[in-house]
């Protein structure tokens, strides 16, 4: 994979700027959705996916931005996050999720995640998709997550992205701690 995590997308870096600024000024460990100024959040909405949990703990998308619908060629609103994953990817995802849930219950950490990986477009070429997942508090006081996604190379306009069974290069981090030094673009 890459030599350790390294943000590629200026847009994702700018979204991280906003999230950490709001976190540090909101007066609690994790920002609530209402802590974000909608005017400042608005430019990112087409590229954002918001997830929450079903009764059995499975995360699903309750918001899937319009740019993601165009890029992925499917609207995942209401669908399980694991829907398009291979069996192996799903197992890996749920293992990480359950470990993270346990740390969250113990108030040790609240998980965030950075990832980048190849995806196959509708016309068979490879595009790289980068994403950054950060937590926020829902109105019920439970931790939910928002992921900002950006295509960082290889996608021609008008082609859509197929399956999610890519090899992901990823990094987990504790969103209660200061912003990691790698979470900036180094253009």
C-alpha positions as CSV (number, residue, x, y, z in Angstrom):
1,X,0.0,0.0,0.0
2,X,1.0,3.6,0.5
3,X,3.7,4.6,2.9
4,X,1.4,5.2,5.8
5,X,-1.6,7.4,5.6
6,X,-1.4,10.5,3.5
7,X,-4.4,12.6,2.5
8,X,-4.7,13.2,-1.2
9,X,-7.9,15.2,-1.5
10,X,-8.0,19.0,-0.7
11,X,-11.7,18.7,-0.2
12,X,-11.3,16.0,2.5
13,X,-8.6,18.0,4.2
14,X,-10.9,21.1,4.2
15,X,-13.7,19.0,5.7
16,X,-11.4,17.7,8.4
17,X,-10.5,21.4,9.1
18,X,-14.2,22.1,9.7
19,X,-14.9,19.0,11.8
20,X,-11.9,19.6,14.2
21,X,-12.8,23.3,14.4
22,X,-16.3,22.5,15.4
23,X,-15.2,19.7,17.8
24,X,-12.8,22.1,19.6
25,X,-15.4,24.9,19.9
26,X,-18.6,22.9,20.7
27,X,-17.9,22.2,24.4
28,X,-18.2,18.4,24.2
29,X,-16.0,15.5,23.1
30,X,-17.7,14.9,19.8
31,X,-19.7,17.5,17.9
32,X,-23.5,17.1,17.4
33,X,-24.9,17.5,14.0
34,X,-26.5,20.8,15.2
35,X,-23.1,22.2,16.1
36,X,-22.3,22.5,12.4
37,X,-23.3,25.6,10.6
38,X,-25.4,24.4,7.7
39,X,-24.0,27.0,5.4
40,X,-20.5,25.7,6.0
41,X,-21.5,22.1,5.8
42,X,-23.5,22.6,2.6
43,X,-20.7,22.4,0.1
44,X,-19.7,19.0,1.4
45,X,-23.2,17.5,1.5
46,X,-23.1,16.0,-2.1
47,X,-20.0,14.1,-1.1
48,X,-21.2,13.0,2.4
49,X,-22.7,9.8,3.5
50,X,-24.3,9.7,7.0
51,X,-24.8,6.4,8.8
52,X,-26.6,5.2,11.8
53,X,-27.3,1.8,13.3
54,X,-30.1,-0.6,12.9
55,X,-31.5,-2.4,16.0
56,X,-29.0,-5.2,15.5
57,X,-26.1,-2.7,15.3
58,X,-25.6,-2.9,11.5
59,X,-24.7,0.5,10.1
60,X,-26.8,1.8,7.2
61,X,-26.8,4.9,5.1
62,X,-29.6,7.3,6.0
63,X,-28.2,10.0,3.8
64,X,-26.2,9.4,0.6
65,X,-25.0,12.6,-1.2
66,X,-25.9,13.3,-4.8
67,X,-22.3,13.3,-6.0
68,X,-21.9,9.8,-4.5
69,X,-25.1,8.6,-6.2
70,X,-23.6,9.9,-9.5
71,X,-20.1,8.5,-8.8
72,X,-21.2,5.0,-7.6
73,X,-24.1,4.7,-10.0
74,X,-26.5,3.7,-7.1
75,X,-28.3,5.5,-4.4
76,X,-27.5,3.7,-1.1
77,X,-29.9,5.6,1.1
78,X,-31.5,3.1,3.4
79,X,-29.1,0.3,2.5
80,X,-26.7,-1.5,4.8
81,X,-23.1,-0.2,4.5
82,X,-22.0,-3.8,3.9
83,X,-24.5,-4.4,1.0
84,X,-21.9,-4.3,-1.9
85,X,-19.0,-5.7,0.0
86,X,-17.5,-9.2,-0.6
87,X,-17.9,-11.7,2.2
88,X,-14.3,-11.2,3.2
89,X,-14.6,-7.4,3.2
90,X,-17.8,-7.6,5.2
91,X,-16.2,-9.8,7.8
92,X,-13.2,-7.5,8.1
93,X,-15.5,-4.4,8.4
94,X,-17.7,-6.0,11.1
95,X,-14.6,-7.2,13.1
96,X,-13.2,-3.6,13.1
97,X,-16.6,-2.2,13.9
98,X,-17.2,-4.5,16.9
99,X,-13.7,-3.8,18.4
100,X,-14.3,-0.1,17.9
101,X,-17.8,-0.3,19.6
102,X,-16.2,-2.0,22.6
103,X,-13.6,0.9,23.1
104,X,-16.4,3.4,22.6
105,X,-18.5,1.7,25.3
106,X,-15.5,2.0,27.7
107,X,-15.1,5.7,26.7
108,X,-11.5,4.9,25.7
109,X,-11.8,6.1,22.1
110,X,-14.3,7.0,19.4
111,X,-13.2,5.6,16.1
112,X,-12.6,7.5,12.9
113,X,-11.2,6.0,9.7
114,X,-9.3,7.1,6.6
115,X,-9.3,5.0,3.5
116,X,-8.3,5.0,-0.1
117,X,-8.7,2.3,-2.6
118,X,-9.3,1.4,-6.3
119,X,-12.8,0.9,-7.6
120,X,-13.9,-0.3,-11.1
121,X,-15.8,2.2,-13.2
122,X,-18.9,1.3,-15.3
123,X,-16.6,1.2,-18.4
124,X,-14.0,-1.0,-16.7
125,X,-11.3,1.4,-15.7
126,X,-9.9,1.9,-12.2
127,X,-10.6,5.0,-10.1
128,X,-9.3,5.8,-6.7
129,X,-11.7,6.8,-4.0
130,X,-10.6,8.4,-0.8
131,X,-12.8,8.8,2.3
132,X,-12.6,10.1,5.8
133,X,-15.1,9.0,8.4
134,X,-15.7,11.1,11.5
135,X,-18.2,10.7,14.4
136,X,-20.9,13.0,15.5
137,X,-23.7,12.8,18.1
138,X,-27.2,12.1,16.8
139,X,-30.3,13.8,18.5
140,X,-30.6,10.5,20.5
141,X,-27.1,11.1,22.0
142,X,-25.7,8.1,20.2
143,X,-22.6,8.2,18.1
144,X,-23.3,8.3,14.4
145,X,-20.8,8.8,11.6
146,X,-20.3,10.9,8.5
147,X,-18.0,10.0,5.7
148,X,-16.7,12.5,3.1
149,X,-15.7,10.8,-0.2
150,X,-13.7,12.1,-3.1
151,X,-12.5,10.5,-6.3
152,X,-8.8,11.3,-6.4
153,X,-7.8,9.9,-9.7
154,X,-8.6,7.9,-12.8
155,X,-12.3,8.6,-13.3
156,X,-13.6,10.1,-16.5
157,X,-16.7,12.3,-16.1
158,X,-19.8,10.3,-16.7
159,X,-18.6,6.9,-15.8
160,X,-19.8,5.3,-12.6
161,X,-18.1,3.1,-10.0
162,X,-19.0,-0.5,-9.7
163,X,-18.5,-3.0,-6.8
164,X,-16.9,-2.2,-3.5
165,X,-14.7,-5.2,-3.3
166,X,-11.5,-3.3,-3.5
167,X,-8.3,-3.6,-1.5
168,X,-8.5,-0.7,0.9
169,X,-5.5,1.0,2.4
170,X,-6.9,2.4,5.7
171,X,-6.1,3.9,9.0
172,X,-8.1,3.9,12.2
173,X,-7.7,6.9,14.6
174,X,-9.2,8.1,17.8
175,X,-11.4,11.1,17.1
176,X,-11.1,12.3,20.7
177,X,-7.4,13.0,20.3
178,X,-5.8,15.9,18.4
179,X,-5.9,15.8,14.6
180,X,-3.2,13.4,13.3
181,X,-0.3,15.1,11.5
182,X,-1.0,13.0,8.4
183,X,-4.5,14.4,8.1
184,X,-3.4,17.3,6.0
185,X,-2.6,17.3,2.3
186,X,1.1,17.8,1.5
187,X,0.8,19.2,-2.0
